[in-house]
Amino acid sequence: MGQKVHPTGFRVGIMEDWRSRWYASKHEFPDLLVEDFKIRKFIKAKYSYAGIPKVEIERTRDAVTVRLFTARPGVIIGRKGEQVEKITEELQTLTGRRIDIKIEEVTRPEIDAQLVSEDIAEQLEKRASFRRTMKRALEHTMDGGALGVKIQLSGRLGGSEMSRTEMANLGSIPLSTLRAKIDYGFSEAKTAQGHIGIKVWVNQGDYLKTEGSTDAHDAQAGQVPKKPKRPRKR
């Protein structure tokens, strides 16, 4: 059994907010949960080229607010907002509810773990060397301002008969430190030999030191204490 903990799930409710924000009764909850899954699956499948690392969903009694984080907002918005209207109509047909779409730009896509993993998957599907791809991704992410990055590939790497795991890292990845802003991304490369799983961890810094971050503001409001210094024994 694997002993790893999902970095985002580990910090939810402490340093990060939930990706789905709504309340439902015991009878409605399963249906709404499946609906959230369908919305995310539809958006990722149809607009995979738009660089969408995450989708946040909020529900009220009347409408569903879908917040799309994208590295290419122009692709989603389209000419005079035509594309947004099209997505809204498609989601309303899918769910049968009134949908309100809000688009937010990912300002630093080079240090977003999900986008890094999707970029690696795209390169591997084009038959690029996995070692060269890993090395280039590590360097590009560190150049983008990350404090640390770790990449793990699993599958029939290089077309080998047996599947194996390769890992590479640069900088520091303090997974157990709750204050550390560790971003996590996973994607699959569908190659001719089989699927290759790609996991990426990116250290984006400290929540309390990230200026202009809503997470940092929430953490400060919650009065997250700094680690106390231990007195030295004499």
Buried (B, 14 or more C-beta within 10 A) or exposed (E): EEEEEEBBEBBEEEBBEEBBEBEEEEEEEEEBEEBBEEBBEBBBEEBEEBBBBBBBBBBEEEEBBBBBBBBBBEBBBEEEEEBBEEBBEBBEEBBEBEBBBEBEEBEEBBBBBBBBBBBBBBBBBEEBEBEEBBBBBBEBBBEBEBBBBBBBBBBBBEEEEEBEEBEBBBBEBEBEBBBBBBBBBBBBBEBEEEBBBBBBBBBBBBBBEBEEBEBBEBBEEEEBEEEEEEEEEE
